[in-house]
């Protein structure tokens, strides 16, 4: 439910002026025009760089999970992603996968955009496989390193 400042010290439903996407100030008399945190925002809006706005869709640039509608800001890629893209040869970027930015997928076969497979026997495979050449890598099944599917 949207809240409104009625000018007499309280925020009430159905008054004359909507504060959305911002909340009323602490005194309930003035609509905020910037934010320092999500509590300064109305409803499901969040505070990003002092602006209340809806959470970001998959594919939009982000710096923290809280900014994304999916709740996942992919650290390596810097975009909101549909799922946590944790595989060594996975990405949420179109340039790496040929798919849609914001959708986790295996990187294009034969490439290594994050230079994660440099010490391995070859670049990333078509199914998101890859390893770093170390027998302790979770994608390896022992020395010499052979890549396993994730």
Buried (B, 14 or more C-beta within 10 A) or exposed (E): EBBBBBEEEBBEEEBEEBBBBBBBBEEBBBBBEEBEEBEBBBEEBBBBEEBBBEBBEBBBEBEEBBBBBBEBBBEBBBBBBBEBBEBBBBBBBBEBBEBEBBBBBBBBBEBBBBEBBEEBEEBBBEEBBBBBBEEEBEBBEEEEBBBEEB
